[in-house]
Amino acid sequence: MAITAALVKELRERTGSGMMECKKALVVSNGDIDLAIEAMRKSGLAKADKKSDRVAAEGVIAIKTSTDGKRAVMLEINSETDFVAKAEDFIEFVDKVSKTALESQPVDIEALMSLSLNDAGENIDSVRQTLIAKIGENIQVRRFTLMSTDDGVIGSYRHGESMGSMVKLTGGDMALAKDIAMHIAASRPQAISAAELPVELLNKERDIVTTQARESGKPEPIIEKMVDGRMSKFINEISLLGQGFVKDPDVTVEKLLSRANATVNEIAFYEVGEGIEKKEDNFAEEVMAQARGN
């Protein structure tokens, strides 16, 4: 596979490494960026994997909670530009879809899009298409998460329009639930506990830290202890219970919950555009093309 300047640029942005290191890694991996990053991490060249493949599309994260606090929904609804995401028609559409989802509790996106949204009986998808025709931009109801509880509490947190989180607790109170939701938005845990982390993820990280430890030249028993220590740190950093609480990093979330005799049952985190590959337009070229009548 040809190693283009664009590939090298992307790898540099994701790792913070030099151009030549990136080019060499891409040659070895035959242009596979993920394999190149893994190899660079093992050799200690990469400063960080910034996961820049999660290029943000535009839109909003909306959260609605029932009056009794026992049900909540979080949605991501996307537009092509930030300008449209702030438009009155778009905001009204988001609000109505959120309320409908909370009231009807659909099982999936397909069921949600078929729900009636107005007095005329038009479903959400029909209203969406009408809005597209009016605004002139593509609009997508991308995903949603519902939470409900009989004897617990649901907390939520929204950071601006682009980020949101929810958590369901047994025990504790609303103040604690809101604090945990804010922590989730700030620290982005990949699971509630270590036991819920994917085996593939743990195996890949162990392979990486083992390679790094062996480069130290230390005896195998020492290497094993180094690996165990690094893996323990890695697991705590990405699992909710092992993380230091954002308001008091000296106290883990697990200890905070224990003090309140509370348990986390479910978590959710959304960021606008997460995982969406956004087209990069060259504004100057676009203007010139229009001037030429193309």
GUNU-766688 format. One record per residue (C-alpha): y, z, x; residue in three letters; residue number from 1. Coordinates in pm, 1 decimal. Layout:
N
- Y	Z	X	Ala	NUM
...
***
This chain:
294
- 0.0	0.0	0.0	Met	1
- 348.2	-88.9	129.2	Ala	2
- 555.0	213.4	228.7	Ile	3
- 894.0	141.1	76.5	Thr	4
- 1226.3	309.1	146.5	Ala	5
- 1221.5	442.6	-209.2	Ala	6
- 888.9	619.1	-147.2	Leu	7
- 1018.8	772.1	174.3	Val	8
- 1337.0	884.0	-2.4	Lys	9
- 1141.0	1050.4	-283.7	Glu	10
- 916.4	1233.1	-38.9	Leu	11
- 1219.7	1353.6	159.4	Arg	12
- 1378.4	1488.0	-158.7	Glu	13
- 1060.2	1668.9	-257.8	Arg	14
- 983.5	1821.8	80.3	Thr	15
- 1309.9	1847.9	272.9	Gly	16
- 1137.8	1696.9	577.2	Ser	17
- 1266.3	1428.2	814.4	Gly	18
- 1242.0	1056.9	748.2	Met	19
- 988.0	984.8	1021.2	Met	20
- 760.8	1273.5	917.6	Glu	21
- 771.0	1148.9	560.1	Cys	22
- 696.5	790.1	658.7	Lys	23
- 401.2	896.8	875.7	Lys	24
- 258.8	1112.3	597.9	Ala	25
- 286.5	826.3	350.4	Leu	26
- 111.1	588.1	588.9	Val	27
- -177.3	835.1	625.1	Val	28
- -198.1	890.6	248.8	Ser	29
- -166.7	517.2	175.6	Asn	30
- 146.8	577.6	-28.6	Gly	31
- 12.0	867.1	-238.4	Asp	32
- 303.3	1113.7	-250.8	Ile	33
- 101.2	1411.8	-374.5	Asp	34
- -156.3	1369.8	-96.9	Leu	35
- 126.1	1329.4	154.5	Ala	36
- 288.4	1654.1	36.9	Ile	37
- -42.3	1840.3	61.1	Glu	38
- -99.4	1710.4	414.7	Ala	39
- 256.5	1798.7	517.4	Met	40
- 225.1	2149.3	380.1	Arg	41
- -93.0	2199.2	578.7	Lys	42
- 79.1	2090.4	897.1	Ser	43
- 379.6	2307.0	824.6	Gly	44
- 625.2	2018.3	807.7	Leu	45
- 727.4	2044.7	444.6	Ala	46
- 995.0	2299.3	362.7	Lys	47
- 918.8	2303.1	-5.5	Ala	48
- 770.0	2096.3	-280.8	Asp	49
- 1058.9	2080.6	-522.6	Lys	50
- 851.7	1902.4	-783.1	Lys	51
- 1121.7	1639.7	-819.9	Ser	52
- 886.5	1434.5	-1033.2	Asp	53
- 1012.6	1658.8	-1317.1	Arg	54
- 1326.5	1448.2	-1357.0	Val	55
- 1527.6	1578.2	-1653.7	Ala	56
- 1567.4	1354.5	-1955.5	Ala	57
- 1848.8	1450.9	-2191.4	Glu	58
- 1822.9	1647.0	-2513.6	Gly	59
- 1796.0	2008.3	-2623.2	Val	60
- 1556.9	2299.6	-2648.3	Ile	61
- 1587.6	2465.8	-2989.1	Ala	62
- 1447.2	2803.0	-3100.5	Ile	63
- 1431.1	2933.6	-3456.2	Lys	64
- 1305.3	3277.1	-3564.6	Thr	65
- 1222.5	3395.8	-3915.9	Ser	66
- 1439.7	3666.6	-4071.1	Thr	67
- 1163.8	3926.8	-4032.9	Asp	68
- 1108.5	3831.6	-3667.2	Gly	69
- 738.3	3765.6	-3722.2	Lys	70
- 747.7	3388.4	-3674.6	Arg	71
- 926.5	3163.9	-3427.1	Ala	72
- 927.5	2803.7	-3312.5	Val	73
- 1053.7	2632.9	-2998.3	Met	74
- 1106.3	2255.7	-2985.4	Leu	75
- 1217.0	1991.8	-2740.7	Glu	76
- 1401.8	1695.6	-2889.4	Ile	77
- 1516.5	1424.9	-2648.9	Asn	78
- 1794.9	1168.5	-2639.1	Ser	79
- 1883.0	913.4	-2374.8	Glu	80
- 2219.5	1063.4	-2279.8	Thr	81
- 2383.8	1404.2	-2270.4	Asp	82
- 2666.4	1258.6	-2478.4	Phe	83
- 2434.0	1200.0	-2774.3	Val	84
- 2265.2	1538.7	-2725.6	Ala	85
- 2603.8	1696.6	-2801.8	Lys	86
- 2682.3	1473.0	-3100.1	Ala	87
- 2712.4	1634.2	-3443.5	Glu	88
- 2448.0	1409.9	-3605.3	Asp	89
- 2195.0	1488.9	-3332.0	Phe	90
- 2262.0	1864.4	-3349.8	Ile	91
- 2221.5	1859.6	-3727.7	Glu	92
- 1890.8	1671.8	-3695.2	Phe	93
- 1762.0	1924.3	-3441.6	Val	94
- 1859.3	2215.0	-3667.4	Asp	95
- 1684.9	2068.8	-3972.2	Lys	96
- 1367.7	1982.3	-3779.2	Val	97
- 1356.6	2334.2	-3634.0	Ser	98
- 1390.4	2497.3	-3975.3	Lys	99
- 1126.8	2267.5	-4124.1	Thr	100
- 881.0	2340.5	-3843.8	Ala	101
- 931.4	2715.7	-3882.7	Leu	102
- 883.6	2704.2	-4258.6	Glu	103
- 588.6	2462.8	-4269.0	Ser	104
- 397.5	2565.5	-3953.0	Gln	105
- 255.2	2216.6	-3874.0	Pro	106
- -54.0	2191.9	-3653.4	Val	107
- 75.8	1913.6	-3426.9	Asp	108
- 354.6	1661.2	-3371.5	Ile	109
- 198.2	1407.2	-3606.9	Glu	110
- 191.5	1663.5	-3888.1	Ala	111
- 547.5	1771.5	-3810.1	Leu	112
- 682.5	1416.0	-3820.4	Met	113
- 529.3	1359.5	-4164.9	Ser	114
- 708.1	1657.7	-4322.7	Leu	115
- 989.5	1594.6	-4570.5	Ser	116
- 1335.0	1660.4	-4423.6	Leu	117
- 1585.5	1589.0	-4700.3	Asn	118
- 1637.2	1581.3	-5076.0	Asp	119
- 1547.5	1212.0	-5083.0	Ala	120
- 1198.2	1297.5	-4963.0	Gly	121
- 1230.1	1113.2	-4633.3	Glu	122
- 1003.0	1252.9	-4364.6	Asn	123
- 1120.9	1357.6	-4020.3	Ile	124
- 1009.9	1034.5	-3857.1	Asp	125
- 1199.8	820.3	-4109.0	Ser	126
- 1515.6	1026.5	-4059.8	Val	127
- 1469.9	998.4	-3684.5	Arg	128
- 1450.1	619.0	-3704.4	Gln	129
- 1761.3	606.6	-3921.0	Thr	130
- 1943.6	821.5	-3667.7	Leu	131
- 1834.4	589.8	-3386.9	Ile	132
- 1980.6	292.4	-3573.7	Ala	133
- 2305.7	479.1	-3632.8	Lys	134
- 2352.5	622.5	-3284.2	Ile	135
- 2199.7	339.0	-3083.8	Gly	136
- 1981.9	558.1	-2862.2	Glu	137
- 1616.7	646.5	-2862.8	Asn	138
- 1544.8	994.6	-2999.0	Ile	139
- 1209.4	1166.5	-2968.7	Gln	140
- 1070.9	1490.6	-3108.9	Val	141
- 861.7	1559.5	-2802.7	Arg	142
- 683.7	1894.1	-2847.3	Arg	143
- 691.9	2233.5	-3016.3	Phe	144
- 528.3	2576.2	-2992.7	Thr	145
- 477.7	2812.0	-3285.6	Leu	146
- 425.0	3186.7	-3254.1	Met	147
- 343.2	3438.5	-3524.9	Ser	148
- 244.4	3803.7	-3535.6	Thr	149
- 152.7	4066.8	-3793.5	Asp	150
- 195.9	4385.6	-3593.0	Asp	151
- 374.8	4277.4	-3275.2	Gly	152
- 712.0	4138.5	-3173.6	Val	153
- 830.7	3793.4	-3064.9	Ile	154
- 1111.8	3761.4	-2813.9	Gly	155
- 1298.2	3447.2	-2716.1	Ser	156
- 1561.6	3336.3	-2469.7	Tyr	157
- 1762.4	3017.4	-2441.4	Arg	158
- 1957.4	2922.4	-2129.4	His	159
- 2224.2	2683.3	-2246.6	Gly	160
- 2076.6	2388.7	-2433.4	Glu	161
- 1825.4	2282.6	-2171.2	Ser	162
- 1585.1	2572.9	-2124.4	Met	163
- 1399.1	2811.6	-2352.2	Gly	164
- 1116.9	3064.4	-2353.7	Ser	165
- 921.0	3274.8	-2600.8	Met	166
- 681.9	3568.4	-2568.2	Val	167
- 459.7	3755.0	-2812.4	Lys	168
- 393.5	4124.1	-2749.0	Leu	169
- 168.0	4388.1	-2895.2	Thr	170
- 350.1	4718.5	-2859.7	Gly	171
- 694.8	4754.7	-2711.3	Gly	172
- 1008.0	4657.0	-2901.2	Asp	173
- 1242.8	4363.4	-2947.7	Met	174
- 1459.2	4461.6	-2650.1	Ala	175
- 1156.1	4450.1	-2420.2	Leu	176
- 1038.9	4120.3	-2570.1	Ala	177
- 1379.5	3962.7	-2507.7	Lys	178
- 1380.1	4092.4	-2149.7	Asp	179
- 1035.2	3944.6	-2084.9	Ile	180
- 1143.0	3611.8	-2240.1	Ala	181
- 1446.7	3604.6	-2010.6	Met	182
- 1222.8	3684.3	-1713.2	His	183
- 991.8	3395.5	-1805.3	Ile	184
- 1286.4	3153.7	-1808.3	Ala	185
- 1403.7	3280.7	-1469.0	Ala	186
- 1066.1	3306.1	-1292.3	Ser	187
- 856.3	3042.7	-1473.2	Arg	188
- 509.9	3197.2	-1447.0	Pro	189
- 222.0	2952.2	-1479.6	Gln	190
- -0.1	3204.0	-1660.1	Ala	191
- 8.8	3557.0	-1797.4	Ile	192
- -245.3	3694.0	-1551.2	Ser	193
- -435.5	3584.0	-1241.6	Ala	194
- -748.9	3538.3	-1451.5	Ala	195
- -580.1	3258.6	-1647.8	Glu	196
- -477.3	3050.3	-1345.5	Leu	197
- -667.6	2720.5	-1306.8	Pro	198
- -949.8	2734.2	-1052.4	Val	199
- -844.0	2394.3	-916.1	Glu	200
- -496.2	2526.0	-839.9	Leu	201
- -630.9	2831.1	-658.7	Leu	202
- -883.4	2627.3	-459.4	Asn	203
- -616.5	2381.5	-346.2	Lys	204
- -382.0	2659.4	-236.4	Glu	205
- -663.5	2841.7	-52.8	Arg	206
- -743.4	2519.6	133.5	Asp	207
- -380.5	2486.4	236.8	Ile	208
- -331.5	2845.7	354.1	Val	209
- -667.3	2840.1	534.4	Thr	210
- -562.3	2533.6	731.2	Thr	211
- -230.8	2697.7	815.0	Gln	212
- -400.4	3023.1	922.0	Ala	213
- -649.8	2844.5	1148.5	Arg	214
- -361.6	2682.4	1334.3	Glu	215
- -271.5	3032.5	1456.6	Ser	216
- -581.7	3031.4	1677.0	Gly	217
- -676.3	3384.0	1571.2	Lys	218
- -1040.8	3498.9	1529.0	Pro	219
- -1215.6	3413.8	1202.7	Glu	220
- -1213.9	3773.9	1064.1	Pro	221
- -835.6	3786.5	1113.2	Ile	222
- -797.7	3443.5	955.0	Ile	223
- -989.2	3561.1	648.4	Glu	224
- -755.1	3858.6	608.0	Lys	225
- -453.6	3631.3	651.0	Met	226
- -584.3	3396.1	383.6	Val	227
- -660.9	3679.8	141.3	Asp	228
- -313.1	3823.0	190.1	Gly	229
- -139.7	3490.7	136.6	Arg	230
- -349.3	3412.4	-168.9	Met	231
- -269.2	3752.6	-320.1	Ser	232
- 101.3	3686.9	-268.6	Lys	233
- 70.7	3335.7	-415.1	Phe	234
- -111.2	3461.6	-725.4	Ile	235
- 146.6	3735.2	-787.3	Asn	236
- 430.0	3486.3	-751.1	Glu	237
- 299.7	3251.1	-1021.6	Ile	238
- 139.6	3491.4	-1273.1	Ser	239
- 363.0	3688.1	-1510.2	Leu	240
- 203.8	4030.7	-1465.4	Leu	241
- 220.0	4012.0	-1086.4	Gly	242
- 583.6	3905.5	-1064.9	Gln	243
- 865.9	4144.6	-985.9	Gly	244
- 1073.2	4195.8	-1300.5	Phe	245
- 1389.4	3986.7	-1275.5	Val	246
- 1616.3	4283.6	-1358.7	Lys	247
- 1434.9	4517.5	-1117.4	Asp	248
- 1227.1	4326.1	-859.3	Pro	249
- 1073.5	4650.5	-727.2	Asp	250
- 888.4	4690.7	-1056.9	Val	251
- 624.9	4436.2	-1156.2	Thr	252
- 615.8	4302.6	-1510.0	Val	253
- 272.8	4464.7	-1545.8	Glu	254
- 418.1	4809.3	-1466.7	Lys	255
- 712.4	4748.3	-1697.7	Leu	256
- 477.1	4667.4	-1984.8	Leu	257
- 253.6	4963.1	-1904.4	Ser	258
- 547.2	5203.7	-1931.7	Arg	259
- 611.9	5075.4	-2284.4	Ala	260
- 241.7	5063.6	-2373.2	Asn	261
- 285.2	4693.8	-2443.5	Ala	262
- 68.4	4385.2	-2389.0	Thr	263
- 168.2	4020.4	-2354.5	Val	264
- -40.9	3800.2	-2583.9	Asn	265
- 127.5	3462.2	-2546.7	Glu	266
- 407.9	3295.7	-2351.6	Ile	267
- 584.2	2958.9	-2365.9	Ala	268
- 849.5	2793.4	-2152.5	Phe	269
- 1027.5	2460.0	-2203.5	Tyr	270
- 1280.5	2274.8	-1992.3	Glu	271
- 1444.6	1955.4	-2114.5	Val	272
- 1289.2	1649.2	-1955.2	Gly	273
- 1013.2	1838.3	-1777.5	Glu	274
- 755.8	1582.2	-1667.5	Gly	275
- 953.5	1285.2	-1800.0	Ile	276
- 1028.3	1008.2	-1552.9	Glu	277
- 1385.6	911.6	-1620.7	Lys	278
- 1508.6	562.1	-1542.3	Lys	279
- 1778.5	558.8	-1275.9	Glu	280
- 2046.3	307.2	-1372.4	Asp	281
- 2299.2	165.4	-1130.8	Asn	282
- 2623.6	193.3	-1329.1	Phe	283
- 2817.5	-51.2	-1110.1	Ala	284
- 2547.0	-316.7	-1140.2	Glu	285
- 2529.4	-261.1	-1515.8	Glu	286
- 2904.0	-315.4	-1553.6	Val	287
- 2888.4	-631.4	-1341.0	Met	288
- 2597.8	-763.7	-1543.4	Ala	289
- 2793.4	-714.2	-1865.3	Gln	290
- 3097.0	-884.8	-1710.0	Ala	291
- 2876.4	-1183.6	-1623.2	Arg	292
- 2746.4	-1189.6	-1978.5	Gly	293
- 2388.4	-1099.7	-1876.2	Asn	294
***
